[in-house]
Amino acid sequence: MTFQDLAPLLFAVAIVIAFQFLRKKMIGKSVTSEELAERMKTFDVKLIDVRSQPEYVGDLGHIEGAINIPVGEMANEIKAMGSANSLQKDSTIVTICRTHNRSPRAARMLRDAGFSNVLVLKDGMTGWKRKDLPVVR
């Protein structure tokens, strides 16, 4: 086998590795359901659920204390938070969605606005529910 025979395979592997690296960078720091449940016992954690209102009160429910700010409204809410100073920039904030596809975008918006300690709930509410952790409907 020559390098030319392996080149397409090596190229595909490089693309997969690059994709995983970029995806991880895009998501940022994350927290598992178990880790979040433990943190909530001893630390002040702000929870922002970025799902739509029907999802927030739907079958999966939401975590007690979470505020609902749909991801499409996040930019306006960040502006309002800044002017009202309702959250300190160093507060621990966890963004939550159904499966952790929308919450990284919201987390990135918060980080871009200067919030320094923003986490994404890994596997979102489906992961939380799978671990049989408490929800509110």
RAHU-V12877 format. One record per pair of residues at least 24 apart in sequence whose C-alpha atoms are under 10 Angstrom apart, sorted by the first residue. I is the first residue (numbers start at 1). GAP is how many residues later the second one is. D is the distance in whole Angstrom. If there is no record, write none. Layout:
I;GAP;D
I;GAP;D
This chain:
23;81;10
24;80;10
25;79;10
26;78;7
26;79;8
26;81;9
26;82;8
27;73;9
27;74;9
27;75;10
27;76;8
27;77;5
27;78;8
27;79;10
27;80;8
27;81;8
27;92;9
27;93;7
27;95;9
28;76;7
28;77;10
28;79;8
28;80;8
28;83;10
28;90;8
28;91;7
28;92;7
29;65;10
29;75;9
29;78;9
29;88;9
29;89;7
29;90;5
29;91;6
29;92;9
29;93;9
30;64;8
30;65;9
30;70;9
30;74;9
30;77;10
30;88;8
30;89;5
30;90;4
30;91;6
30;92;6
30;93;10
31;63;8
31;64;10
31;87;10
31;88;6
31;89;6
31;90;5
31;91;6
31;92;9
31;93;10
32;87;10
32;88;9
32;89;6
32;90;5
32;91;8
32;92;9
32;95;8
32;96;8
33;88;7
33;89;7
33;90;8
33;91;8
33;92;9
33;93;10
33;94;7
33;95;5
33;96;9
33;97;9
33;98;7
33;99;10
33;100;8
34;93;10
34;94;8
34;97;8
34;99;8
35;86;9
36;58;9
36;83;10
36;84;10
36;85;8
36;86;10
36;92;9
37;26;10
37;91;9
37;96;8
37;97;9
43;49;9
44;47;8
44;48;7
44;49;9
45;46;7
45;47;5
45;48;6
45;49;7
46;41;9
46;45;7
46;46;6
46;47;5
46;48;6
46;49;9
46;72;9
47;45;9
47;46;6
47;47;5
47;48;6
47;49;7
47;72;10
47;73;10
47;74;10
48;26;10
48;45;7
48;46;6
48;47;5
48;48;6
48;49;9
48;55;9
48;58;9
48;59;9
48;72;10
49;45;8
49;46;6
49;47;5
49;48;6
49;49;9
49;53;10
49;54;8
49;57;10
49;72;10
49;75;9
49;76;9
50;24;8
50;45;7
50;46;6
50;47;5
50;48;9
50;50;10
50;52;7
50;53;6
50;54;10
50;55;10
50;56;7
50;57;10
51;44;10
51;45;8
51;46;5
51;47;7
51;51;8
51;52;8
51;74;10
52;45;9
52;46;10
55;42;9
55;43;8
55;82;10
56;41;9
56;42;9
56;69;10
56;80;9
56;81;8
57;78;10
57;79;8
57;80;5
58;78;10
58;79;7
59;76;10
59;77;10
59;78;8
60;38;8
60;65;7
60;66;7
60;68;9
60;69;7
60;70;10
60;75;8
60;76;9
60;77;8
61;64;8
61;65;10
61;68;9
61;73;9
61;74;6
61;75;5
61;76;5
62;34;9
62;35;9
62;36;10
62;63;7
62;66;9
62;67;9
62;72;9
62;73;5
62;74;5
62;75;6
63;33;9
63;62;8
63;65;9
63;66;10
63;70;9
63;71;7
63;72;5
63;73;6
63;74;9
64;70;8
64;71;6
64;72;6
64;73;9
65;70;10
65;71;9
66;28;9
66;29;9
66;30;9
66;70;10
67;28;10
67;29;10
68;28;9
68;29;10
69;26;10
69;27;10
69;37;9
70;27;9
70;32;9
70;33;10
70;36;9
71;24;10
71;25;10
71;26;9
71;31;7
71;32;7
71;33;10
71;34;8
71;35;6
71;36;10
71;38;10
72;30;10
72;33;10
72;34;9
73;33;10
74;31;9
74;32;7
74;33;10
74;35;8
74;36;9
75;31;9
75;34;7
75;35;9
75;38;9
78;28;10
78;31;8
78;32;7
78;35;7
78;37;10
79;34;9
82;31;9
82;32;10
87;28;9
88;26;10
88;27;8
88;28;10
89;24;9
89;25;6
89;26;4
89;27;6
89;28;8
89;29;10
90;24;9
90;25;6
90;26;5
90;27;6
90;28;9
91;24;7
91;25;8
91;26;6
91;27;8
92;24;8
92;25;5
92;26;6
92;27;8
93;24;6
93;25;5
93;26;6
93;27;8
94;24;6
94;25;5
94;26;5
94;27;6
95;24;6
95;25;5
95;26;6
95;27;10
95;29;9
96;24;6
96;25;5
96;26;8
96;27;9
96;28;6
96;29;7
96;32;10
97;24;8
97;25;9
97;26;8
97;27;5
97;28;6
97;29;9
98;24;10
98;25;7
98;26;5
98;27;5
98;28;6
98;29;8
98;30;9
99;24;5
99;25;4
99;26;6
99;27;6
99;28;7
99;29;10
100;24;5
100;25;8
100;26;9
100;27;9
